Amino acid sequence: MGYVIGVDIGTSSTKAVLFDDEGAQIGKCAQGYVLNSPTAGAAEQDADDILRATVKTAAGVVKESGIDPTQLRGIAFSAAMHTLLLVDESGQPITPMFTWADSRGNGWVESVRLHSPNLYSQTSVPIHPMSPVVKLAWLGHEQSAVFDRAARIVSIKEYVLHEWCGQWLIDLSIASTTGLLNLASQDWEPMALKAAGICREQLSEIVPTTHQMTLRAEMADAMNLCSQTVVVIGASDGVLANLGVGAIAPDLAAITLGTSGAVRRVLNQPTVAAEGQLFCYPLVSGRWVMGGAVNNGGFLLQWTRDNLVPYSVAPDEGDMATSEPSKSTYERLTKMASAIAPGADGLIFHPHLLGERSPLWDAQARASFFGLGKHHTQGHLVRAVMEGVLYNLQSVFSALEAVGGDVSILRASGGFAHSDLWQQILADVFEREVQVPAVIESSAFGAAALALVSLGVWDSLEQVNAAIDIAHIRQPIAGNVRRYRKLMPIYTDLLTSVSSQYAALQLAIAD
């Protein structure tokens, strides 16, 4: 029996997950790091903190599992999309690592769109502050001193793998998320380079997601691994999440809901959505993952707990006037929400607390409640927030089906997959069967599956299905579906009405 490690570089932590040749999870090690916001709109991290986390977790999962390092066949990487780091001639960072959530380039969106009107159709990356193209335009104009010093423009995965393996390479999947890659030619797009103000010599060589590299001897020693351990470059976390839950057939879609969220499906050819709402990124040859990501996912429940319902009385704890309130927890919040009927008695929440990517692609979007009445309680607020998150994702799903055809089953992963209430609302709002695989770390498992194929242990990606156990299946409830069918058009019409005022609102409060 051999083993592979899937290393998933996320926004809040890096996780190294050990799997055997059959895809069974053996162990996991995680290391968190800080997200900094020194100014409004900033979302920065220290690239070296993340590098250290990859080393610590990979070494840790081997040590803690007790396997012999000679049994480790290889290590494959998943990484967050849209990260950006500028490095000098020696490969040292000269900027923080900018995450997808950094919105300081918002003022350059219209300029990029105006001067590069066909950019989305060439790259399938919506023009938005998340995109490295927009971030580079911002840096080039507003931080030219550091921008002009950049010898290379890289993602966090490129930086980590350069330290691990000594090469500047970028996989096709991560390359496509930069907004700099031509979707058809699979090469750097001249129009995008011009918009970003960079040249192709500053970018890494593009390789397939199954490309193999060799671990440097110094790194192998540092992690107590065998010299020449194979490193498979892997792909982005989004496309690997689909692979990790087995959502690679045409009638399956994957929904991931952690801090943020996404809905994706696999197509057999690259496709660009006419309205510019969706992305399309490669997984392997002949498989492209199309979908949309939202800024506002499970984070909204944290915000609700801390700001709307910091103290609460659970539904079975008696009269609020006589009961001593307790500090809210996620379990208490979902218990409160479960006591409220679907539709929250006419309370609708638009969940754009952090601006929005799909379906709005508007960094100035903001959240709002509609229909709030005297009869509404804390439980109604919680239920409305949970429903609003899934209404928003359903809008993305509708756009995805319009392009790629009908989907019959959803495979769900992310932190929310543990919640029975989230699962049921998802099934009811989407009107689809929801399957929750036992393996929650879908991106890490997707990376491991890619490694097993690259190393010749598995014949094809289809073998992932034999390794996936479905832990829960949730069916839509007919009465709930009827209620949500009436509410979704109201949610959409309200959003159309208020979205035109987001920019005006920001101008009104600007001094």
C-alpha positions as MATLAB code, in Angstrom:
seq = 'MGYVIGVDIGTSSTKAVLFDDEGAQIGKCAQGYVLNSPTAGAAEQDADDILRATVKTAAGVVKESGIDPTQLRGIAFSAAMHTLLLVDESGQPITPMFTWADSRGNGWVESVRLHSPNLYSQTSVPIHPMSPVVKLAWLGHEQSAVFDRAARIVSIKEYVLHEWCGQWLIDLSIASTTGLLNLASQDWEPMALKAAGICREQLSEIVPTTHQMTLRAEMADAMNLCSQTVVVIGASDGVLANLGVGAIAPDLAAITLGTSGAVRRVLNQPTVAAEGQLFCYPLVSGRWVMGGAVNNGGFLLQWTRDNLVPYSVAPDEGDMATSEPSKSTYERLTKMASAIAPGADGLIFHPHLLGERSPLWDAQARASFFGLGKHHTQGHLVRAVMEGVLYNLQSVFSALEAVGGDVSILRASGGFAHSDLWQQILADVFEREVQVPAVIESSAFGAAALALVSLGVWDSLEQVNAAIDIAHIRQPIAGNVRRYRKLMPIYTDLLTSVSSQYAALQLAIAD';
ca = [
       0.000    0.000    0.000;
       1.253    3.452   -0.939;
       0.088    6.909    0.058;
      -0.324   10.394   -1.375;
      -0.786   13.761    0.292;
      -3.188   16.436   -0.905;
      -2.014   19.859    0.284;
      -4.791   22.457    0.146;
      -3.589   26.066    0.466;
      -6.676   27.965    1.586;
      -7.419   31.535    2.608;
      -7.497   30.852    6.344;
      -5.331   27.732    6.650;
      -3.329   25.083    4.843;
      -4.380   21.472    5.249;
      -2.301   18.417    4.375;
      -4.449   15.297    4.091;
      -2.994   11.799    3.712;
      -4.817    9.234    1.555;
      -4.000    5.638    0.669;
      -4.009    4.177   -2.852;
      -7.745    3.503   -2.645;
      -8.564    7.085   -1.712;
      -9.294    6.464    1.971;
      -8.354    9.331    4.273;
      -5.675    8.303    6.778;
      -4.787   11.541    8.530;
      -4.890   15.339    8.424;
      -2.763   18.196    9.682;
      -3.747   21.886    9.498;
      -2.033   25.195   10.156;
      -3.809   28.558   10.229;
      -2.469   32.014    9.430;
      -3.570   35.615    9.653;
      -5.504   37.612    7.062;
      -4.511   41.263    7.377;
      -6.573   44.308    6.439;
      -4.359   47.341    7.121;
      -6.564   49.668    5.052;
     -10.121   49.641    3.741;
     -10.576   46.917    1.150;
      -7.226   45.247    1.865;
      -6.975   41.452    2.237;
      -3.315   40.520    2.577;
      -1.238   37.633    3.871;
       2.426   36.894    4.456;
       3.576   34.491    1.739;
       6.265   33.048    3.991;
       3.683   32.238    6.680;
       1.862   30.164    4.091;
       5.095   28.553    2.867;
       5.922   27.511    6.431;
       2.399   26.127    6.854;
       2.803   23.868    3.800;
       6.077   22.481    5.169;
       4.729   22.007    8.693;
       1.496   20.297    7.637;
       3.066   17.966    5.065;
       5.722   16.869    7.546;
       3.179   16.686   10.345;
       0.671   14.442    8.621;
       3.378   11.902    7.746;
       4.743   11.912   11.280;
       1.370   11.759   12.997;
       0.054    8.964   10.768;
       3.098    6.827   11.475;
       3.689    5.755    7.878;
       7.169    5.097    6.572;
       8.227    8.039    4.334;
       9.297    5.490    1.705;
       5.594    4.612    1.286;
       4.745    8.171    0.232;
       4.249    8.105   -3.530;
       3.812   11.823   -3.986;
       2.369   15.149   -2.877;
      -0.115   17.200   -4.925;
      -1.296   20.757   -4.436;
      -4.607   22.556   -4.375;
      -4.556   26.325   -3.939;
      -6.913   29.260   -3.599;
      -7.648   31.150   -6.789;
      -6.810   34.747   -7.761;
      -3.858   35.187   -5.395;
      -1.160   37.663   -6.423;
       2.425   38.151   -5.259;
       5.220   40.276   -6.733;
       8.781   39.003   -6.270;
      12.219   40.388   -7.111;
      15.078   38.855   -9.121;
      16.062   36.621   -6.216;
      12.506   35.320   -5.826;
      11.836   37.242   -2.609;
       8.430   38.855   -2.080;
       8.309   42.640   -2.456;
       4.576   42.844   -1.692;
       2.212   41.042    0.643;
       0.254   38.216   -0.945;
      -3.050   39.707   -2.125;
      -6.035   37.360   -1.776;
      -9.122   37.231   -3.971;
     -10.944   39.332   -1.347;
      -8.704   42.393   -1.747;
     -10.961   44.998   -3.372;
      -8.629   48.002   -3.608;
      -8.479   47.671   -7.383;
     -12.196   48.378   -7.702;
     -11.565   51.866   -9.114;
      -9.785   50.309  -12.109;
     -12.505   47.856  -13.118;
     -14.204   50.205  -15.573;
     -10.881   51.294  -17.051;
      -9.880   47.685  -17.729;
     -13.309   46.904  -19.144;
     -13.285   50.021  -21.345;
      -9.801   49.490  -22.783;
     -10.144   45.694  -23.097;
     -13.791   45.135  -24.091;
     -13.244   41.520  -25.227;
     -11.172   40.451  -22.251;
     -13.880   38.340  -20.614;
     -14.698   36.507  -23.853;
     -11.007   35.641  -24.263;
     -10.283   34.585  -20.663;
     -13.665   33.670  -19.092;
     -12.603   35.510  -15.923;
     -15.094   38.249  -14.984;
     -13.547   41.719  -14.696;
     -13.720   42.334  -10.977;
     -11.347   43.429   -8.165;
     -10.698   39.744   -7.334;
      -8.928   39.300  -10.685;
      -5.126   39.655  -10.727;
      -5.497   41.648  -13.975;
      -7.408   44.370  -12.131;
      -5.076   44.209   -9.125;
      -2.071   44.649  -11.413;
      -3.675   47.652  -13.111;
      -4.226   49.167   -9.654;
      -0.677   48.448   -8.496;
       0.841   49.759  -11.724;
      -0.942   53.094  -11.422;
      -1.118   53.611   -7.674;
       1.935   51.761   -6.348;
       4.303   52.135   -9.279;
       7.483   52.129   -7.174;
       6.987   48.548   -6.021;
       5.275   47.480   -9.266;
       8.283   48.536  -11.344;
      10.609   46.420   -9.175;
       8.741   43.177   -9.865;
      10.805   40.599  -11.719;
       8.007   38.051  -11.534;
       4.239   38.010  -11.060;
       3.165   34.812   -9.305;
       0.401   33.112   -7.342;
       0.925   31.705   -3.862;
       1.221   28.175   -5.264;
       3.998   29.207   -7.644;
       5.906   30.789   -4.766;
       5.537   27.697   -2.576;
       6.508   25.283   -5.359;
       9.534   27.373   -6.304;
      10.754   26.946   -2.728;
       9.833   23.246   -2.696;
      11.120   22.292   -6.139;
      13.267   25.163   -7.448;
      11.226   25.887  -10.602;
       8.920   28.710  -11.670;
       5.967   26.780  -13.093;
       2.209   27.404  -13.114;
      -0.450   24.785  -13.767;
      -3.048   25.429  -16.436;
      -5.848   25.651  -13.899;
      -4.259   28.347  -11.712;
      -3.054   30.150  -14.860;
      -6.646   30.389  -16.064;
      -7.768   32.013  -12.800;
      -5.341   34.923  -13.248;
      -7.416   36.468  -16.036;
      -4.208   36.511  -18.111;
      -4.773   33.225  -19.986;
      -6.488   32.885  -23.351;
      -9.142   30.201  -22.905;
      -8.837   28.834  -26.452;
      -5.075   28.922  -27.027;
      -4.177   28.073  -23.398;
      -1.368   30.606  -23.596;
      -0.885   34.064  -22.108;
      -3.302   36.562  -23.695;
      -1.604   39.719  -25.123;
      -4.683   41.867  -24.445;
      -4.661   40.839  -20.781;
      -0.918   41.458  -20.447;
      -1.398   44.960  -21.832;
      -4.291   45.657  -19.444;
      -2.156   44.473  -16.527;
       0.922   46.397  -17.648;
       3.237   43.377  -17.603;
       5.147   41.211  -20.104;
       5.091   37.438  -20.559;
       8.713   37.134  -19.363;
       7.433   38.004  -15.873;
       5.125   34.976  -15.896;
       5.847   31.301  -15.258;
       5.869   28.459  -17.755;
       2.416   26.853  -18.092;
       2.221   23.078  -17.538;
      -0.630   20.512  -17.247;
      -2.233   19.936  -13.846;
      -0.733   16.415  -13.771;
       2.842   17.692  -14.276;
       5.421   16.081  -11.978;
       8.259   17.882  -10.198;
      10.937   16.717   -7.778;
      11.266   17.831   -4.179;
      14.554   19.604   -3.460;
      16.907   17.689   -1.164;
      16.952   20.499    1.406;
      13.163   20.515    1.620;
      13.016   16.729    1.866;
      15.439   16.881    4.800;
      13.431   19.645    6.468;
      10.258   17.532    6.274;
      11.954   14.197    7.005;
      10.799   12.893    3.633;
      12.660   10.873    1.053;
      14.860   12.724   -1.370;
      13.352   12.955   -4.851;
       9.768   12.671   -3.554;
       7.457   13.389   -6.489;
       5.448   16.609   -6.344;
       2.421   16.815   -8.651;
       1.636   20.450   -9.405;
      -2.146   20.038   -9.083;
      -4.816   22.651   -9.769;
      -7.010   25.322   -8.182;
      -9.170   24.548   -5.162;
     -12.388   25.154   -7.072;
     -11.905   22.611   -9.850;
     -10.414   20.101   -7.406;
     -13.439   20.444   -5.126;
     -15.569   19.100   -7.989;
     -13.195   16.194   -8.488;
     -13.010   15.581   -4.748;
     -16.778   15.033   -4.450;
     -16.982   13.079   -7.706;
     -19.008   15.758   -9.504;
     -17.392   15.190  -12.904;
     -20.392   13.761  -14.805;
     -22.646   16.084  -16.851;
     -25.694   15.672  -14.591;
     -23.838   16.453  -11.362;
     -22.917   19.807   -9.865;
     -20.840   20.603   -6.809;
     -21.727   23.236   -4.263;
     -19.108   24.366   -1.776;
     -20.096   26.576    1.120;
     -17.461   27.546    3.614;
     -16.556   31.157    4.392;
     -17.482   31.967    0.793;
     -19.265   29.677   -1.654;
     -19.429   28.367   -5.212;
     -21.485   26.236   -7.587;
     -19.647   24.391  -10.373;
     -20.070   21.673  -12.976;
     -17.756   19.885  -15.432;
     -18.069   20.419  -19.197;
     -16.175   18.718  -22.018;
     -15.176   21.967  -23.714;
     -14.391   25.535  -22.643;
     -17.492   27.725  -22.593;
     -18.010   31.441  -22.024;
     -21.289   32.685  -20.538;
     -22.876   35.429  -22.630;
     -23.769   37.592  -19.621;
     -20.304   37.390  -18.067;
     -21.620   35.853  -14.842;
     -19.599   32.628  -14.799;
     -16.000   31.456  -14.956;
     -14.588   28.478  -16.862;
     -11.298   26.884  -15.752;
      -9.524   23.705  -16.945;
      -9.122   20.597  -14.774;
      -7.404   18.173  -17.161;
      -7.462   17.718  -20.919;
     -11.082   17.458  -22.057;
     -12.544   18.547  -18.735;
     -13.398   22.160  -17.909;
     -15.091   23.374  -14.756;
     -17.671   26.114  -15.173;
     -19.356   27.935  -12.330;
     -19.685   30.984  -10.184;
     -18.260   31.959   -6.812;
     -19.901   34.147   -4.179;
     -18.189   36.225   -1.493;
     -20.879   35.691    1.091;
     -21.223   32.147    2.374;
     -20.993   30.692    5.850;
     -19.292   33.894    6.999;
     -22.790   35.392    7.182;
     -23.741   33.024    9.997;
     -20.670   34.111   11.957;
     -21.612   37.756   11.392;
     -25.188   37.034   12.482;
     -23.976   35.329   15.642;
     -21.648   38.182   16.569;
     -23.762   41.183   15.553;
     -27.455   40.359   15.206;
     -27.896   37.623   17.789;
     -24.928   37.844   20.187;
     -27.135   36.461   22.954;
     -30.068   34.190   22.335;
     -32.670   31.930   23.847;
     -33.132   28.637   22.042;
     -36.736   27.785   21.017;
     -37.191   25.208   23.789;
     -35.763   27.328   26.600;
     -38.917   29.139   27.576;
     -40.103   32.725   27.706;
     -37.380   35.184   26.686;
     -38.638   37.625   29.321;
     -37.836   35.234   32.172;
     -35.021   33.101   30.766;
     -31.394   34.075   31.153;
     -29.969   34.493   27.630;
     -26.833   32.556   26.755;
     -24.078   33.531   24.363;
     -24.998   32.402   20.870;
     -23.314   29.444   19.227;
     -23.808   28.093   15.725;
     -25.780   25.176   17.165;
     -28.091   27.530   19.036;
     -28.570   29.692   15.953;
     -29.504   26.815   13.670;
     -31.844   25.476   16.356;
     -33.585   28.843   16.463;
     -33.832   28.971   12.671;
     -35.216   25.433   12.448;
     -38.212   26.519   14.546;
     -39.156   29.103   11.879;
     -41.163   28.125    8.809;
     -39.517   28.228    5.355;
     -39.599   31.771    4.027;
     -39.021   33.310    7.483;
     -42.586   34.677    7.537;
     -41.915   37.074    4.676;
     -38.432   38.239    5.661;
     -35.920   38.298    2.784;
     -32.189   38.888    3.141;
     -29.816   39.889    0.344;
     -26.470   38.586    1.641;
     -23.976   40.925   -0.013;
     -22.165   41.972    3.142;
     -18.721   41.697    1.498;
     -19.669   43.026   -1.920;
     -20.284   40.286   -4.447;
     -18.784   38.214   -7.176;
     -21.291   36.056   -9.066;
     -24.025   36.839   -9.977;
     -23.609   40.626   -9.484;
     -19.851   41.144   -9.934;
     -20.128   44.334   -7.926;
     -17.650   45.065   -5.143;
     -19.930   47.876   -3.890;
     -22.944   45.622   -3.323;
     -24.276   45.610    0.235;
     -26.608   43.459    2.319;
     -30.208   44.290    3.198;
     -33.297   42.887    4.913;
     -36.699   43.356    3.257;
     -40.098   42.781    4.833;
     -39.022   43.192    8.453;
     -42.042   43.397   10.756;
     -42.812   43.582   14.456;
     -43.628   39.879   14.520;
     -40.121   38.882   13.440;
     -37.776   37.462   16.092;
     -34.121   36.550   16.339;
     -34.964   33.168   14.872;
     -36.493   34.853   11.808;
     -33.333   36.900   11.295;
     -31.164   33.787   11.423;
     -33.435   31.822    9.078;
     -33.589   34.713    6.598;
     -29.787   34.985    6.552;
     -29.377   31.257    5.894;
     -32.003   31.328    3.163;
     -30.524   34.471    1.586;
     -27.131   32.807    1.178;
     -28.755   29.929   -0.701;
     -31.079   32.181   -2.744;
     -27.933   33.914   -3.948;
     -26.253   30.626   -4.861;
     -29.426   29.459   -6.594;
     -29.190   32.503   -8.872;
     -25.713   31.342   -9.880;
     -26.988   27.787  -10.353;
     -29.757   28.984  -12.686;
     -27.193   30.750  -14.867;
     -25.055   27.606  -14.875;
     -27.926   25.404  -16.016;
     -28.850   27.919  -18.726;
     -25.388   27.451  -20.253;
     -24.658   23.766  -19.615;
     -28.059   22.070  -19.389;
     -30.000   20.479  -16.540;
     -28.411   19.121  -13.377;
     -30.159   16.369  -11.421;
     -27.993   15.960   -8.306;
     -25.904   18.285   -6.124;
     -22.796   17.097   -4.306;
     -22.168   19.316   -1.288;
     -19.003   20.060    0.665;
     -17.629   22.689    3.014;
     -18.349   23.537    6.612;
     -22.096   23.881    6.082;
     -22.313   20.252    4.939;
     -22.327   19.212    8.616;
     -25.643   21.019    9.222;
     -28.926   19.182    8.659;
     -30.778   22.500    8.318;
     -28.389   23.902    5.687;
     -28.713   20.655    3.741;
     -32.511   20.744    3.797;
     -32.789   24.411    2.789;
     -30.345   23.696   -0.036;
     -32.427   20.763   -1.315;
     -35.643   22.791   -1.067;
     -34.362   26.006   -2.695;
     -32.501   24.193   -5.488;
     -35.230   21.540   -5.909;
     -32.586   18.843   -6.246;
     -31.362   15.818   -4.355;
     -28.364   16.791   -2.220;
     -25.632   14.252   -1.553;
     -22.990   14.895    1.095;
     -19.827   12.781    0.732;
     -18.147   11.489    3.878;
     -14.878   13.185    2.900;
     -15.376   16.878    3.661;
     -11.881   17.995    2.539;
     -12.893   17.863   -1.104;
     -10.111   20.025   -2.590;
      -7.375   18.064   -0.807;
      -8.950   14.797   -1.958;
      -9.211   16.155   -5.503;
      -5.492   16.947   -5.412;
      -4.738   13.449   -4.134;
      -6.880   11.888   -6.878;
      -5.037   13.919   -9.496;
      -1.750   12.645   -8.045;
      -2.916    9.024   -8.156;
      -3.752    9.418  -11.849;
      -0.519   11.261  -12.625;
       1.520    8.568  -10.851;
      -0.263    5.761  -12.708;
      -1.855    4.257   -9.599;
      -5.323    5.020  -10.960;
      -6.232    4.520  -14.604;
      -8.532    7.535  -14.805;
     -10.268   10.223  -12.792;
     -13.450    8.126  -12.849;
     -11.919    5.931  -10.135;
     -12.654    8.745   -7.709;
     -16.288    7.609   -7.626;
     -15.351    4.232   -6.135;
     -13.541    6.013   -3.317;
     -16.436    8.298   -2.343;
     -18.913    7.274    0.326;
     -22.111    9.318    0.469;
     -22.740   10.059    4.139;
     -26.082   11.866    3.782;
     -28.780   12.216    1.123;
     -31.331   15.000    1.442;
     -34.485   15.153   -0.699;
     -36.575   18.292   -1.339;
     -39.783   18.605    0.687;
     -42.702   19.413   -1.638;
     -44.357   22.011    0.601;
     -41.090   23.853    1.167;
     -40.347   23.827   -2.562;
     -43.710   25.473   -3.304;
     -42.978   28.225   -0.781;
     -39.503   28.936   -2.155;
     -40.780   28.979   -5.759;
     -42.963   31.944   -4.776;
     -40.195   33.735   -2.905;
     -37.308   33.407   -5.372;
     -38.830   35.760   -8.003;
     -39.445   38.352   -5.265;
     -35.830   38.001   -4.108;
     -34.606   38.497   -7.694;
     -36.893   41.449   -8.473;
     -35.887   43.209   -5.258;
     -32.222   42.684   -6.088;
     -32.728   44.243   -9.519;
     -34.381   47.260   -7.879;
     -31.738   47.936   -5.235;
     -28.549   46.989   -7.109;
     -28.605   50.209   -9.131;
     -28.251   52.161   -5.873;
     -25.137   50.478   -4.474;
     -22.692   52.872   -6.134;
     -24.847   55.902   -5.276;
     -24.919   54.846   -1.630;
     -21.121   54.654   -1.466;
     -20.822   58.093   -3.088;
     -23.323   59.566   -0.638;
     -21.228   58.607    2.379;
     -17.834   59.414    0.845;
     -16.104   62.510    2.177;
];
